[in-house]
Amino acid sequence: MRNADHTVAAVTDLDAEPGYRLKAAGRTGAEDSRLATLEQLFDPLSRKRRSFVQPGWRCLEVGAGRGSIAAWLAEQVGPTGEVVATDLDTRYLEQLDLANLRVVRHDILDDPIEDLGEFDLVSSRLMLFWLAGLAPAAVARMAALVRPGGWLVDEDGDWGLVVPVDPAHPLTAAHTAAWDNWWTNLGYDPCVGRTLTGMFEAAGLVDVRSEATASVLPGASDWAQWWAESIEVIGEQSPGMDPAVVTAICAPFRDPSARVMSVLLHCCRGRRPFG
């Protein structure tokens, strides 16, 4: 898709349904590497945001991925606590061998939640974005698993804000043309992170608090490379996607002369009231 002046046009009219476009099937090794980088980039702040977890707690990690946060939670709760880690694809989680960590294949939207029990902490990260139009339902079901006095914590981003910061950089114009409506045309809400507070309150949680962080980083930094790799895979998994669109989006993130904005990552925390 190119305009008459040969600049890259925004992606439009893709014949694809929303869904998770970073599945490991057929690319297990590459996805394992991408997830390992994700953990290096995101885990330090995620652990800090969950540092209130106490020994003996029962915790649930929804959409646990490779399980780095679930394994860390298992260390925090100790031998008297328990962590349950769920995902639709448990191939990575099943490699963990911790006495107080239980792995369950579970769909938070469709599978029964009653057998999971109640938890002092229900936690999730970078999952709600992929549930196009269904994030409020997922939050409500996660909130229902929190015992009175317990906490729900979720981290999700405003992914539409991940852009080059210098409008004069030679790669910015093509990026902007390709990036325009990228997520919405794929069926996603690029601003899901900022809506967490409303979803938590609608689910009946109290003491709801939200914070968000972002950084300006060089292109070709670890974060920028991870982002470019993720976009490239999403493009490959999106039928009808013009490769030129993906190239234009990723170019500033591959170029060390560019400066780019990382995701504005929101963390929302809310407590289930007593009584």
C-alpha positions in Angstrom: 0.0 0.0 0.0 1.7 3.2 -1.2 0.5 6.6 -2.1 1.1 8.1 -5.5 4.1 10.0 -4.1 5.6 6.6 -3.0 5.4 7.3 0.7 4.1 4.4 2.8 0.4 4.6 3.5 -1.3 3.6 6.7 -2.5 0.0 7.0 -6.2 -0.4 6.1 -8.8 -3.1 5.5 -6.9 -6.1 6.7 -8.8 -9.4 6.5 -8.1 -10.5 10.0 -9.8 -10.9 13.3 -8.3 -9.4 16.5 -6.5 -11.9 18.6 -3.0 -12.7 20.0 -0.6 -12.3 17.1 2.6 -13.3 18.9 1.9 -17.0 19.3 4.8 -19.4 19.7 3.4 -22.1 17.4 5.8 -22.5 14.5 8.3 -20.1 15.9 9.0 -21.4 19.5 12.7 -20.6 19.6 12.2 -17.1 18.3 9.3 -16.4 20.6 11.3 -17.8 23.6 14.1 -15.2 22.8 11.6 -12.4 22.4 9.9 -13.2 25.7 13.3 -13.5 27.4 14.0 -9.9 26.3 10.6 -8.8 27.4 11.3 -10.2 30.9 14.7 -8.3 31.1 13.0 -5.1 30.1 9.8 -5.2 32.1 10.4 -7.5 35.1 12.3 -5.0 37.4 9.5 -2.5 37.5 6.8 -5.3 37.6 8.5 -6.8 40.7 8.7 -3.4 42.3 4.9 -2.9 41.7 4.2 -6.2 43.4 6.6 -5.8 46.3 3.8 -5.7 48.8 3.2 -9.4 48.4 3.6 -11.3 51.8 4.8 -14.8 52.7 1.9 -17.2 52.9 -0.2 -15.4 50.3 -2.0 -17.2 47.5 -1.4 -15.5 44.2 -2.7 -15.9 40.6 -0.8 -14.8 37.6 -3.1 -14.6 34.5 -1.5 -14.9 31.1 1.8 -15.8 32.7 3.8 -16.3 29.5 7.2 -17.8 30.3 6.5 -17.4 34.0 9.2 -15.1 35.2 6.7 -13.1 37.4 4.9 -16.2 38.6 8.3 -17.7 39.6 9.3 -14.5 41.4 5.9 -14.4 43.2 6.5 -18.0 44.3 9.8 -16.8 46.0 7.9 -14.0 47.8 5.1 -16.2 49.2 7.5 -18.9 50.3 6.7 -22.5 51.2 3.6 -21.6 53.1 2.1 -19.8 50.1 1.0 -20.8 46.6 1.1 -19.4 43.1 -1.2 -20.5 40.3 0.1 -19.5 36.8 -2.4 -19.7 33.9 -2.1 -19.2 30.2 -3.7 -20.5 27.0 -0.3 -21.9 26.0 1.5 -23.4 28.9 4.5 -24.8 27.1 6.9 -22.4 28.8 5.2 -22.6 32.2 5.5 -26.4 32.3 9.3 -26.1 32.3 9.1 -24.5 35.8 9.8 -26.8 38.7 8.8 -25.0 41.9 7.0 -26.8 44.8 4.6 -23.9 45.4 3.8 -23.1 41.8 0.9 -24.8 40.0 0.4 -24.4 36.2 -3.1 -24.4 34.8 -4.2 -24.1 31.2 -7.0 -21.6 31.5 -8.9 -18.9 29.4 -9.9 -16.1 31.7 -12.8 -15.2 29.4 -14.4 -18.5 28.8 -13.2 -21.2 31.3 -14.9 -21.6 34.7 -13.1 -19.6 37.4 -14.7 -21.3 40.5 -12.2 -24.1 40.6 -9.3 -21.7 40.8 -10.4 -20.5 44.3 -9.7 -17.1 45.9 -6.4 -15.2 46.0 -4.7 -12.5 48.0 -3.3 -11.2 44.7 -4.4 -11.6 41.2 -1.9 -10.3 38.7 -1.6 -9.8 35.0 0.7 -8.0 32.6 0.5 -7.1 28.9 -2.6 -9.3 28.4 -5.7 -7.1 28.3 -4.6 -5.3 25.1 -5.0 -8.5 23.1 -8.6 -9.0 24.2 -10.2 -6.6 21.8 -13.4 -5.3 23.3 -13.4 -7.8 26.0 -10.9 -6.3 28.5 -13.7 -5.2 30.9 -15.1 -8.7 31.1 -11.6 -10.1 31.8 -11.1 -7.5 34.6 -14.4 -8.4 36.1 -13.6 -12.1 36.2 -10.1 -11.5 37.6 -11.6 -9.2 40.3 -14.1 -12.0 41.2 -11.1 -14.2 42.1 -9.7 -11.7 44.6 -10.6 -12.6 48.2 -12.0 -9.7 50.4 -9.1 -7.5 51.3 -7.0 -8.8 48.5 -5.6 -7.0 45.4 -5.8 -7.0 41.7 -2.8 -5.6 39.8 -2.6 -5.2 36.0 0.0 -3.6 33.8 -1.0 -2.6 30.2 0.2 0.1 27.8 -0.8 2.9 25.6 0.8 1.3 22.6 -0.2 4.0 20.1 2.3 6.4 21.8 5.4 4.3 20.9 6.8 6.6 18.2 10.0 8.5 17.2 10.3 11.7 19.1 12.1 13.9 16.6 9.8 15.0 13.7 12.8 16.2 11.7 14.5 12.8 11.7 14.5 11.4 8.1 12.7 8.2 9.1 9.9 9.9 11.0 7.6 10.9 8.2 7.4 7.4 6.7 6.9 6.0 10.2 4.0 8.4 10.9 2.2 7.6 7.6 2.5 3.8 8.3 1.7 4.1 12.0 -1.5 6.1 11.6 -4.4 3.8 12.8 -2.2 0.7 12.8 -3.7 -0.7 16.0 -7.3 0.3 15.4 -7.2 -1.2 11.9 -6.0 -4.4 13.4 -8.9 -4.3 15.8 -7.2 -3.2 19.0 -7.6 -0.3 21.4 -4.1 1.4 21.4 -5.0 3.3 24.6 -6.2 0.4 26.8 -3.7 1.2 29.6 -5.3 4.5 30.5 -8.8 2.9 30.8 -7.7 0.4 33.6 -8.9 2.7 36.4 -12.5 2.7 35.1 -12.5 -1.0 34.5 -11.3 -1.7 38.0 -13.9 0.6 39.6 -16.7 -1.0 37.4 -15.6 -4.4 38.8 -16.3 -3.2 42.3 -12.7 -2.7 43.5 -11.8 0.1 45.9 -8.7 2.1 46.7 -8.0 2.1 43.0 -4.7 3.7 42.0 -2.9 4.0 38.7 0.5 5.2 37.6 2.3 5.2 34.2 5.9 5.4 33.1 7.7 5.8 29.8 11.2 6.6 28.6 12.9 8.2 25.6 15.5 5.8 24.3 17.9 5.4 21.3 16.8 3.5 18.3 18.6 0.1 18.3 18.6 0.0 22.1 17.4 -3.3 23.7 13.9 -1.9 24.1 13.7 -0.5 20.6 14.9 -3.8 19.1 12.4 -5.8 21.1 9.6 -3.4 19.9 10.7 -3.8 16.2 10.9 -7.5 16.5 7.4 -7.6 18.0 5.9 -5.4 15.3 7.6 -7.5 12.6 6.0 -10.7 14.0 2.6 -9.0 14.3 2.9 -7.9 10.6 3.7 -11.5 9.6 0.7 -12.8 11.5 -1.7 -10.2 9.9 -3.1 -11.4 6.6 -3.0 -8.7 3.9 -0.3 -6.6 5.6 2.0 -4.7 3.2 5.6 -5.5 4.3 6.5 -1.9 3.4 4.3 -0.7 6.2 6.1 -2.9 8.7 9.5 -1.8 7.4 8.6 1.9 7.8 7.3 1.5 11.3 10.3 -0.4 12.5 13.0 1.7 10.7 13.5 4.3 13.5 13.6 1.5 16.1 16.5 -0.1 14.2 18.4 3.1 13.7 20.8 4.2 16.5 20.6 7.8 15.3 16.8 8.0 16.1 15.3 8.6 19.5 12.0 6.8 20.3 9.4 6.8 23.0 8.9 3.5 24.9 5.4 2.4 25.8 3.6 4.4 28.4 3.1 1.5 30.7 0.2 1.9 33.1 -0.1 -0.1 36.4 -3.5 -0.2 38.1 -4.0 -1.6 41.5 -7.3 -2.1 43.3 -8.6 -3.9 46.4 -11.7 -6.0 46.9 -13.6 -4.6 49.8 -14.5 -6.5 52.9 -18.2 -7.5 53.4 
